[in-house]
Structure formats: structure tokens, C-alpha cells
Amino acid sequence: MLARNGAGLASAATDGEARKMGTGKCQSSSLPKPKIQTRVVLAELTGSNTCAALGIVARSHSPILGLCHRLIEAGVDPARPLHAYRRTTLTLAISSIGYGVRLEINAKGTGFVRHRAVRAASPMRQNLRGAA
């Protein structure tokens, strides 16, 4: 069924009805482009420090992030997403392996932050000679 409001046609029951209405032409430039779907890498967490996917095993204090590094080294497409499971429970979903490589565990161990090659040291009091 079609509904009509003051601004024009509100909805169509099917895509075919929408094409029949209006000018009769379907302009592809106005239609949303579908996203290219990439296959998800499924990883399995075992224990507290081991993660495996595609025959690659990573053991570290952050095994999922370590696995991202190992997958990139093995030549896996960095745009592929990664889903890590512990048995049947999804524990972490990373939007892309390349993004996972740029992460590290934060100082409190409760989340992730961007990886920085050099960290600033905590501020120190200067010991000045002759300032006593």
C-alpha cells in the first residue's frame, strides 16, 4: 500500500512499486552503494594468553593484539575484521586487523589505547646544584 503526505510519496511496499512511481527511471547515483563485505577472521581464545586463527598462534599478555601482528606478518589483508571467541562467546570484535595492530592495553589494564612508540616519562623534580 502507498501512503501520501504533503511532501510527496512516503513509502512503497516494494522496490518495484517505487520504480513504477515518479518518472519511471531508477537513478543509480541516488541509491546507496552497498559496502564491500570482507570475510571476518574468526579467532579462538584459549587460556589467558593464547589466541589462534588461520593456523597462526599468538601467546602474549594481550594475545588478540599479538595475533593481529602475526596475521599482518603472514600477509593477511589488514582490512579484514577479526572476531575473537572464547568457546561460543564473542569476547572482542576488531573492525580491522590493521586497526588492531595500532592498539595496546592501557596502563590500568581495563581497555585499549593507541600504540605509541615512545612514552613520556612521569615528571620528576629537578635537582639543582646550589639551590639549597
OpenMM code with the backbone's topology and positions (N, CA, C; nanometers):
from openmm import Vec3, app, unit

residues = "MET LEU ALA ARG ASN GLY ALA GLY LEU ALA SER ALA ALA THR ASP GLY GLU ALA ARG LYS MET GLY THR GLY LYS CYS GLN SER SER SER LEU PRO LYS PRO LYS ILE GLN THR ARG VAL VAL LEU ALA GLU LEU THR GLY SER ASN THR CYS ALA ALA LEU GLY ILE VAL ALA ARG SER HIS SER PRO ILE LEU GLY LEU CYS HIS ARG LEU ILE GLU ALA GLY VAL ASP PRO ALA ARG PRO LEU HIS ALA TYR ARG ARG THR THR LEU THR LEU ALA ILE SER SER ILE GLY TYR GLY VAL ARG LEU GLU ILE ASN ALA LYS GLY THR GLY PHE VAL ARG HIS ARG ALA VAL ARG ALA ALA SER PRO MET ARG GLN ASN LEU ARG GLY ALA ALA".split()
positions = [
    Vec3(0.0848, -0.1169, 0.0000),
    Vec3(0.0000, 0.0000, 0.0000),
    Vec3(0.0893, 0.1230, 0.0000),
    Vec3(0.0472, 0.2265, -0.0692),
    Vec3(0.1232, 0.3501, -0.0757),
    Vec3(0.0593, 0.4540, 0.0152),
    Vec3(0.1433, 0.5328, 0.0754),
    Vec3(0.0948, 0.6412, 0.1607),
    Vec3(0.1379, 0.7727, 0.0987),
    Vec3(0.0608, 0.8738, 0.1180),
    Vec3(0.0935, 1.0027, 0.0594),
    Vec3(0.0873, 1.1074, 0.1693),
    Vec3(0.1908, 1.1915, 0.1723),
    Vec3(0.1883, 1.3041, 0.2647),
    Vec3(0.2070, 1.4325, 0.1847),
    Vec3(0.2121, 1.5430, 0.2522),
    Vec3(0.2215, 1.6716, 0.1835),
    Vec3(0.3512, 1.6908, 0.1065),
    Vec3(0.4591, 1.6239, 0.1477),
    Vec3(0.5894, 1.6419, 0.0836),
    Vec3(0.6089, 1.5484, -0.0340),
    Vec3(0.5249, 1.4524, -0.0520),
    Vec3(0.5423, 1.3572, -0.1614),
    Vec3(0.5125, 1.2176, -0.1126),
    Vec3(0.5584, 1.1179, -0.1869),
    Vec3(0.5337, 0.9793, -0.1512),
    Vec3(0.6146, 0.9410, -0.0283),
    Vec3(0.5500, 0.8819, 0.0690),
    Vec3(0.6166, 0.8485, 0.1945),
    Vec3(0.6877, 0.7141, 0.1866),
    Vec3(0.6238, 0.6122, 0.1295),
    Vec3(0.6885, 0.4813, 0.1228),
    Vec3(0.6245, 0.3984, 0.0134),
    Vec3(0.6932, 0.2942, -0.0250),
    Vec3(0.6394, 0.2000, -0.1224),
    Vec3(0.6548, 0.0613, -0.0631),
    Vec3(0.5619, -0.0269, -0.0960),
    Vec3(0.5652, -0.1606, -0.0406),
    Vec3(0.6849, -0.2395, -0.0929),
    Vec3(0.7182, -0.2218, -0.2196),
    Vec3(0.8323, -0.2921, -0.2777),
    Vec3(0.9161, -0.1957, -0.3592),
    Vec3(1.0367, -0.2394, -0.3901),
    Vec3(1.1252, -0.1587, -0.4738),
    Vec3(1.0648, -0.1416, -0.6130),
    Vec3(0.9954, -0.2455, -0.6610),
    Vec3(0.9314, -0.2379, -0.7925),
    Vec3(0.8253, -0.1298, -0.7972),
    Vec3(0.7442, -0.1168, -0.6915),
    Vec3(0.6439, -0.0108, -0.6865),
    Vec3(0.7092, 0.1256, -0.6845),
    Vec3(0.8207, 0.1381, -0.6163),
    Vec3(0.8900, 0.2659, -0.6097),
    Vec3(0.9397, 0.3061, -0.7474),
    Vec3(0.9829, 0.2097, -0.8284),
    Vec3(1.0309, 0.2411, -0.9623),
    Vec3(0.9165, 0.2784, -1.0554),
    Vec3(0.7992, 0.2170, -1.0346),
    Vec3(0.6846, 0.2474, -1.1198),
    Vec3(0.6335, 0.3876, -1.0954),
    Vec3(0.6501, 0.4370, -0.9748),
    Vec3(0.6015, 0.5701, -0.9411),
    Vec3(0.7028, 0.6722, -0.9897),
    Vec3(0.6674, 0.7934, -0.9932),
    Vec3(0.7594, 0.9002, -1.0305),
    Vec3(0.7851, 0.9006, -1.1792),
    Vec3(0.9132, 0.9094, -1.2202),
    Vec3(0.9488, 0.9245, -1.3610),
    Vec3(0.9591, 0.7932, -1.4354),
    Vec3(0.9639, 0.6831, -1.3635),
    Vec3(0.9795, 0.5552, -1.4296),
    Vec3(1.1255, 0.5167, -1.4460),
    Vec3(1.2178, 0.6058, -1.4105),
    Vec3(1.3602, 0.5770, -1.4200),
    Vec3(1.4173, 0.5601, -1.2800),
    Vec3(1.5074, 0.4690, -1.2686),
    Vec3(1.5758, 0.4497, -1.1421),
    Vec3(1.7167, 0.5035, -1.1585),
    Vec3(1.7482, 0.6077, -1.0869),
    Vec3(1.8792, 0.6676, -1.0991),
    Vec3(1.9718, 0.6033, -0.9968),
    Vec3(2.0730, 0.5326, -1.0472),
    Vec3(2.1612, 0.4589, -0.9577),
    Vec3(2.2475, 0.5515, -0.8730),
    Vec3(2.2717, 0.6741, -0.9174),
    Vec3(2.3558, 0.7638, -0.8388),
    Vec3(2.2871, 0.8065, -0.7097),
    Vec3(2.1531, 0.7987, -0.7052),
    Vec3(2.0825, 0.8387, -0.5843),
    Vec3(2.0654, 0.7223, -0.4861),
    Vec3(2.0927, 0.6000, -0.5309),
    Vec3(2.0784, 0.4846, -0.4443),
    Vec3(2.2040, 0.4670, -0.3599),
    Vec3(2.1898, 0.4221, -0.2353),
    Vec3(2.3096, 0.3998, -0.1532),
    Vec3(2.3920, 0.2853, -0.2090),
    Vec3(2.5224, 0.3019, -0.2053),
    Vec3(2.6145, 0.1994, -0.2539),
    Vec3(2.6326, 0.0932, -0.1448),
    Vec3(2.6240, -0.0341, -0.1800),
    Vec3(2.6461, -0.1371, -0.0787),
    Vec3(2.7935, -0.1426, -0.0403),
    Vec3(2.8207, -0.1687, 0.0886),
    Vec3(2.9580, -0.1833, 0.1335),
    Vec3(3.0130, -0.3157, 0.0838),
    Vec3(3.1406, -0.3156, 0.0508),
    Vec3(3.2049, -0.4400, 0.0121),
    Vec3(3.2288, -0.5201, 0.1397),
    Vec3(3.1753, -0.6394, 0.1421),
    Vec3(3.1879, -0.7238, 0.2598),
    Vec3(3.3197, -0.8001, 0.2537),
    Vec3(3.3963, -0.7945, 0.3617),
    Vec3(3.5176, -0.8734, 0.3704),
    Vec3(3.4938, -0.9842, 0.4708),
    Vec3(3.5582, -1.0960, 0.4483),
    Vec3(3.5381, -1.2103, 0.5356),
    Vec3(3.6019, -1.1847, 0.6707),
    Vec3(3.5300, -1.2197, 0.7726),
    Vec3(3.5757, -1.1997, 0.9098),
    Vec3(3.6742, -1.3106, 0.9466),
    Vec3(3.7839, -1.2727, 1.0107),
    Vec3(3.8783, -1.3703, 1.0646),
    Vec3(3.8244, -1.4136, 1.2007),
    Vec3(3.8014, -1.5426, 1.2177),
    Vec3(3.7500, -1.5955, 1.3440),
    Vec3(3.8678, -1.6480, 1.4253),
    Vec3(3.8853, -1.5919, 1.5441),
    Vec3(3.9952, -1.6312, 1.6323),
    Vec3(3.9386, -1.7011, 1.7546),
    Vec3(4.0189, -1.7902, 1.8117),
    Vec3(3.9769, -1.8642, 1.9314),
    Vec3(4.0733, -1.8350, 2.0455),
    Vec3(4.0177, -1.7873, 2.1560),
    Vec3(4.0958, -1.7632, 2.2772),
    Vec3(4.0971, -1.8892, 2.3614),
    Vec3(4.2159, -1.9281, 2.4054),
    Vec3(4.2281, -2.0419, 2.4970),
    Vec3(4.3210, -1.9996, 2.6097),
    Vec3(4.2812, -2.0305, 2.7295),
    Vec3(4.3602, -1.9883, 2.8442),
    Vec3(4.3585, -1.8366, 2.8577),
    Vec3(4.4588, -1.7835, 2.9272),
    Vec3(4.4636, -1.6388, 2.9478),
    Vec3(4.5613, -1.5693, 2.8551),
    Vec3(4.6409, -1.6472, 2.7789),
    Vec3(4.7432, -1.5817, 2.6984),
    Vec3(4.7611, -1.6394, 2.5589),
    Vec3(4.6636, -1.7132, 2.5064),
    Vec3(4.6783, -1.7761, 2.3756),
    Vec3(4.5574, -1.7459, 2.2877),
    Vec3(4.5866, -1.7094, 2.1627),
    Vec3(4.4818, -1.6828, 2.0647),
    Vec3(4.5281, -1.7402, 1.9309),
    Vec3(4.4375, -1.8054, 1.8570),
    Vec3(4.4731, -1.8692, 1.7304),
    Vec3(4.3692, -1.8393, 1.6243),
    Vec3(4.4184, -1.8215, 1.5011),
    Vec3(4.3307, -1.8027, 1.3854),
    Vec3(4.4099, -1.8328, 1.2591),
    Vec3(4.3456, -1.8934, 1.1616),
    Vec3(4.4051, -1.9240, 1.0318),
    Vec3(4.5365, -2.0007, 1.0455),
    Vec3(4.5471, -2.0866, 1.1472),
    Vec3(4.6669, -2.1661, 1.1676),
    Vec3(4.7820, -2.0918, 1.2332),
    Vec3(4.7577, -1.9707, 1.2781),
    Vec3(4.8604, -1.8892, 1.3434),
    Vec3(4.8248, -1.8781, 1.4908),
    Vec3(4.9233, -1.8985, 1.5772),
    Vec3(4.9015, -1.8930, 1.7213),
    Vec3(4.9846, -1.7795, 1.7795),
    Vec3(4.9237, -1.7006, 1.8672),
    Vec3(4.9941, -1.5929, 1.9367),
    Vec3(4.9819, -1.6152, 2.0861),
    Vec3(5.0947, -1.6044, 2.1545),
    Vec3(5.0972, -1.6156, 2.3008),
    Vec3(5.1604, -1.4898, 2.3566),
    Vec3(5.0859, -1.4157, 2.4360),
    Vec3(5.1387, -1.2931, 2.4979),
    Vec3(5.0421, -1.2476, 2.6058),
    Vec3(5.0746, -1.1363, 2.6721),
    Vec3(4.9833, -1.0826, 2.7733),
    Vec3(4.8599, -1.0197, 2.7088),
    Vec3(4.8666, -0.9880, 2.5785),
    Vec3(4.7496, -0.9415, 2.5026),
    Vec3(4.7426, -1.0240, 2.3735),
    Vec3(4.6907, -1.1464, 2.3834),
    Vec3(4.7003, -1.2400, 2.2706),
    Vec3(4.6248, -1.1973, 2.1448),
    Vec3(4.5141, -1.1271, 2.1584),
    Vec3(4.4387, -1.0869, 2.0390),
    Vec3(4.5173, -0.9827, 1.9602),
    Vec3(4.5756, -0.8862, 2.0297),
    Vec3(4.6550, -0.7845, 1.9612),
    Vec3(4.7827, -0.8456, 1.9037),
    Vec3(4.8406, -0.9400, 1.9775),
    Vec3(4.9569, -1.0112, 1.9254),
    Vec3(4.9229, -1.0900, 1.8000),
    Vec3(4.8035, -1.1482, 1.7984),
    Vec3(4.7585, -1.2220, 1.6805),
    Vec3(4.7434, -1.1286, 1.5612),
    Vec3(4.6954, -1.0073, 1.5837),
    Vec3(4.6841, -0.9103, 1.4739),
    Vec3(4.8212, -0.8861, 1.4103),
    Vec3(4.9247, -0.8699, 1.4930),
    Vec3(5.0607, -0.8508, 1.4421),
    Vec3(5.1063, -0.9716, 1.3607),
    Vec3(5.0816, -1.0905, 1.4124),
    Vec3(5.1243, -1.2121, 1.3441),
    Vec3(5.0489, -1.2317, 1.2129),
    Vec3(4.9195, -1.1964, 1.2086),
    Vec3(4.8417, -1.2096, 1.0850),
    Vec3(4.8932, -1.1142, 0.9775),
    Vec3(4.9271, -0.9914, 1.0160),
    Vec3(4.9813, -0.8947, 0.9198),
    Vec3(5.1146, -0.9465, 0.8654),
    Vec3(5.2003, -0.9991, 0.9542),
    Vec3(5.3292, -1.0547, 0.9108),
    Vec3(5.3100, -1.1716, 0.8145),
    Vec3(5.2017, -1.2465, 0.8305),
    Vec3(5.1734, -1.3613, 0.7440),
    Vec3(5.1102, -1.3203, 0.6117),
    Vec3(5.0781, -1.1920, 0.5956),
    Vec3(5.0238, -1.1447, 0.4686),
    Vec3(4.8728, -1.1402, 0.4595),
    Vec3(4.8035, -1.1506, 0.5703),
    Vec3(4.6569, -1.1415, 0.5706),
    Vec3(4.6182, -0.9955, 0.5457),
    Vec3(4.5119, -0.9749, 0.4707),
    Vec3(4.4645, -0.8402, 0.4378),
    Vec3(4.4334, -0.7622, 0.5645),
    Vec3(4.4985, -0.6452, 0.5862),
    Vec3(4.4754, -0.5680, 0.7085),
    Vec3(4.3346, -0.5091, 0.7189),
    Vec3(4.2587, -0.5104, 0.6114),
    Vec3(4.1222, -0.4560, 0.6157),
    Vec3(4.0214, -0.5573, 0.6687),
    Vec3(4.0610, -0.6825, 0.6848),
    Vec3(3.9683, -0.7847, 0.7322),
    Vec3(3.9391, -0.7664, 0.8806),
    Vec3(3.8131, -0.7732, 0.9202),
    Vec3(3.7792, -0.7659, 1.0626),
    Vec3(3.8161, -0.8953, 1.1345),
    Vec3(3.8298, -0.8860, 1.2657),
    Vec3(3.8644, -1.0026, 1.3468),
    Vec3(3.7647, -1.0136, 1.4611),
    Vec3(3.7093, -1.1324, 1.4784),
    Vec3(3.6203, -1.1615, 1.5908),
    Vec3(3.6842, -1.2718, 1.6731),
    Vec3(3.7082, -1.2423, 1.7995),
    Vec3(3.7696, -1.3399, 1.8894),
    Vec3(3.6623, -1.4011, 1.9784),
    Vec3(3.6622, -1.5343, 1.9841),
    Vec3(3.5641, -1.6083, 2.0634),
    Vec3(3.6336, -1.6891, 2.1715),
    Vec3(3.5701, -1.6977, 2.2865),
    Vec3(3.6071, -1.7944, 2.3888),
    Vec3(3.4913, -1.8931, 2.3925),
    Vec3(3.5140, -2.0127, 2.3414),
    Vec3(3.4110, -2.1144, 2.3172),
    Vec3(3.3056, -2.0568, 2.2233),
    Vec3(3.1845, -2.0302, 2.2710),
    Vec3(3.0801, -1.9766, 2.1828),
    Vec3(3.0510, -1.8300, 2.2093),
    Vec3(3.1273, -1.7672, 2.2977),
    Vec3(3.1017, -1.6283, 2.3354),
    Vec3(3.1966, -1.5341, 2.2622),
    Vec3(3.1402, -1.4357, 2.1933),
    Vec3(3.2214, -1.3330, 2.1279),
    Vec3(3.2815, -1.2447, 2.2365),
    Vec3(3.4141, -1.2426, 2.2460),
    Vec3(3.4790, -1.1657, 2.3516),
    Vec3(3.5287, -1.0311, 2.3029),
    Vec3(3.5704, -1.0218, 2.1770),
    Vec3(3.6203, -0.8956, 2.1233),
    Vec3(3.6035, -0.8951, 1.9734),
    Vec3(3.5523, -0.7842, 1.9201),
    Vec3(3.5405, -0.7655, 1.7755),
    Vec3(3.6240, -0.6442, 1.7375),
    Vec3(3.7181, -0.6631, 1.6470),
    Vec3(3.8040, -0.5549, 1.5997),
    Vec3(3.7628, -0.5248, 1.4571),
    Vec3(3.7426, -0.3970, 1.4264),
    Vec3(3.6917, -0.3584, 1.2952),
    Vec3(3.7849, -0.3971, 1.1814),
    Vec3(3.9155, -0.3956, 1.2043),
    Vec3(4.0109, -0.4432, 1.1047),
    Vec3(4.1389, -0.4857, 1.1747),
    Vec3(4.2071, -0.5816, 1.1142),
    Vec3(4.3318, -0.6295, 1.1720),
    Vec3(4.4339, -0.5157, 1.1765),
    Vec3(4.4332, -0.4320, 1.0744),
    Vec3(4.5239, -0.3174, 1.0712),
    Vec3(4.5002, -0.2220, 1.1869),
    Vec3(4.3750, -0.2067, 1.2278),
    Vec3(4.3434, -0.1219, 1.3426),
    Vec3(4.3905, -0.1880, 1.4718),
    Vec3(4.3786, -0.3190, 1.4811),
    Vec3(4.4228, -0.3919, 1.5993),
    Vec3(4.5728, -0.3818, 1.6217),
    Vec3(4.6482, -0.3692, 1.5139),
    Vec3(4.7935, -0.3546, 1.5252),
    Vec3(4.8295, -0.2217, 1.5916),
    Vec3(4.7457, -0.1209, 1.5757),
    Vec3(4.7751, 0.0115, 1.6315),
    Vec3(4.7273, 0.0270, 1.7754),
    Vec3(4.6767, -0.0786, 1.8375),
    Vec3(4.6260, -0.0708, 1.9745),
    Vec3(4.7208, -0.1366, 2.0730),
    Vec3(4.7102, -0.0964, 2.1987),
    Vec3(4.7780, -0.1644, 2.3094),
    Vec3(4.6890, -0.1511, 2.4319),
    Vec3(4.7141, -0.2333, 2.5317),
    Vec3(4.6357, -0.2286, 2.6545),
    Vec3(4.6737, -0.1028, 2.7316),
    Vec3(4.5732, -0.0346, 2.7880),
    Vec3(4.6028, 0.0877, 2.8634),
    Vec3(4.6742, 0.0541, 2.9942),
    Vec3(4.7243, 0.1561, 3.0619),
    Vec3(4.8058, 0.1365, 3.1822),
    Vec3(4.7296, 0.0657, 3.2940),
    Vec3(4.5992, 0.0843, 3.3023),
    Vec3(4.5199, 0.0206, 3.4077),
    Vec3(4.4776, -0.1218, 3.3720),
    Vec3(4.4959, -0.1606, 3.2455),
    Vec3(4.4574, -0.2946, 3.2030),
    Vec3(4.3085, -0.3112, 3.1833),
    Vec3(4.2367, -0.2006, 3.1654),
    Vec3(4.0908, -0.2082, 3.1542),
    Vec3(4.0391, -0.1733, 3.0152),
    Vec3(4.1244, -0.1471, 2.9202),
    Vec3(4.0795, -0.1111, 2.7863),
    Vec3(4.1992, -0.0965, 2.6940),
    Vec3(4.1780, -0.0276, 2.5826),
    Vec3(4.2811, -0.0121, 2.4828),
    Vec3(4.3088, 0.1351, 2.4545),
    Vec3(4.4317, 0.1634, 2.4141),
    Vec3(4.4722, 0.2970, 2.3705),
    Vec3(4.5542, 0.2802, 2.2436),
    Vec3(4.5746, 0.3900, 2.1733),
    Vec3(4.6595, 0.3849, 2.0550),
    Vec3(4.8023, 0.3558, 2.0953),
    Vec3(4.8678, 0.2734, 2.0179),
    Vec3(5.0066, 0.2378, 2.0447),
    Vec3(5.0968, 0.3576, 2.0164),
    Vec3(5.1853, 0.3874, 2.1092),
    Vec3(5.2835, 0.4941, 2.0905),
    Vec3(5.4217, 0.4325, 2.1007),
    Vec3(5.5080, 0.4672, 2.0072),
    Vec3(5.6429, 0.4110, 2.0069),
    Vec3(5.7211, 0.4592, 2.1286),
    Vec3(5.7069, 0.5859, 2.1643),
    Vec3(5.7794, 0.6420, 2.2778),
    Vec3(5.6778, 0.6983, 2.3754),
    Vec3(5.6895, 0.6578, 2.4994),
    Vec3(5.6017, 0.7105, 2.6031),
    Vec3(5.6777, 0.8143, 2.6829),
    Vec3(5.6085, 0.9157, 2.7243),
    Vec3(5.6698, 1.0183, 2.8089),
    Vec3(5.6851, 0.9630, 2.9501),
    Vec3(5.7964, 0.9959, 3.0121),
    Vec3(5.8188, 0.9524, 3.1499),
    Vec3(5.7391, 1.0417, 3.2437),
    Vec3(5.7162, 0.9924, 3.3634),
    Vec3(5.6456, 1.0741, 3.4608),
    Vec3(5.7337, 1.1932, 3.4995),
    Vec3(5.6738, 1.3065, 3.5311),
    Vec3(5.7532, 1.4249, 3.5629),
    Vec3(5.8366, 1.4032, 3.6894),
    Vec3(5.9563, 1.4618, 3.6892),
    Vec3(6.0472, 1.4490, 3.8030),
    Vec3(6.0868, 1.5880, 3.8513),
    Vec3(6.1154, 1.5966, 3.9774),
    Vec3(6.1632, 1.7213, 4.0312),
    Vec3(6.3103, 1.7370, 3.9924),
    Vec3(6.3466, 1.8537, 3.9487),
    Vec3(6.4839, 1.8822, 3.9100),
    Vec3(6.5694, 1.9016, 4.0346),
    Vec3(6.6843, 1.8430, 4.0378),
    Vec3(6.7805, 1.8656, 4.1446),
    Vec3(6.8794, 1.9718, 4.0966),
    Vec3(6.8658, 2.0887, 4.1469),
    Vec3(6.9541, 2.1964, 4.1060),
    Vec3(7.0679, 2.2121, 4.2077),
    Vec3(7.1884, 2.2246, 4.1573),
    Vec3(7.3043, 2.2431, 4.2458),
    Vec3(7.3071, 2.3867, 4.2968),
    Vec3(7.3357, 2.3996, 4.4204),
    Vec3(7.3474, 2.5313, 4.4788),
    Vec3(7.2142, 2.5954, 4.5110),
    Vec3(7.1056, 2.5205, 4.5053),
    Vec3(6.9738, 2.5775, 4.5307),
    Vec3(6.9281, 2.5423, 4.6710),
    Vec3(7.0178, 2.5342, 4.7651),
    Vec3(6.9763, 2.4942, 4.8991),
    Vec3(6.9688, 2.6080, 4.9933),
] * unit.nanometer
topology = app.Topology()
chain = topology.addChain("A")
for resn in residues:
    res = topology.addResidue(resn, chain)
    for name in ("N", "CA", "C"):
        topology.addAtom(name, app.Element.getBySymbol(name[0]), res)
